[in-house]
C-alpha cells in the first residue's frame, strides 16, 4: 500500500495536471477543501474513506498490496 507521502504527491500532481483548484477537486469528490489540503499534505489522521473519495476522482482507490510478512 502506498505511504501517505506518495498519496499526497499523487493527488497534488494529478490535481495540478488537470488544472483543478483544491476547491474544485473538493467539490468533485464531495469533501471539504480542508480535507483535500490535508490529503495533499499527507496528514496522518486523514480517514481512508475521505482519501478514497479524493482518489476516486482520478480513478484510483486505496487497497491491499502484497508485501513480505513480518514474523513475530
N, C-alpha and C positions, 0 to 999 in steps of 0.2 A: 504494500500500500504506500502511496507517495506520502512524504512528510509534509507538514504544514507549509514549510517554506517553498517547496516545489509547487504546491497547490496555489499558494499566494502568487507566485511568479507566473504560473499558467493563466490564472484568472486576469491578472493585471495586463499581461501581454495580449491575451485574446480580446480583452475589452478595448484596449487602445488600438489594436489592429483593426477592429470593427468600428472604430471611431465612435465609441459609446462613452458617455459620461458615467460616473458611478451612479448618478440618479437614474439615468436611462436603463442601465443594467438592473438596478434595484427594481424598477417598475416592471421590467420584463420577467424578472424572477419572482416577483410578488413578495419581496422583502424590503426592509428599510435600507436607506443609504448607509446608515451607521454599520449595518451588518456587512454590506459589501466592502466597506472600508476595513472592517475587522478581518474579513477573509483575505483581502489583499495585503494586510499587514501580518498575516499568519498568526493572529491571536489564538492562543491555545485553548481558550474557553468557548470558542465558537462551536455551536452544536452541529453535528454531522448532517441533520436534516436540512439545516439552513445552507450549509456548504453544497449539499446535493441540489437544492433549488437553484443556486447560482450556477453550478456546473451543468445543469440540465439545459441552460440557455445555449451552451456550446456543445450539446450532445454528449456529455460525459457524466459519470457518476462515480462515487467512491465505491470500492469493492474489495473483496478479499483477493490477496495475491499469495502465491506460494513463496515461502522463504525457508531457509534452513531452520529446523527445530532447535530450540534450546532445551537441552535435557536438564532436569532438576538435579 
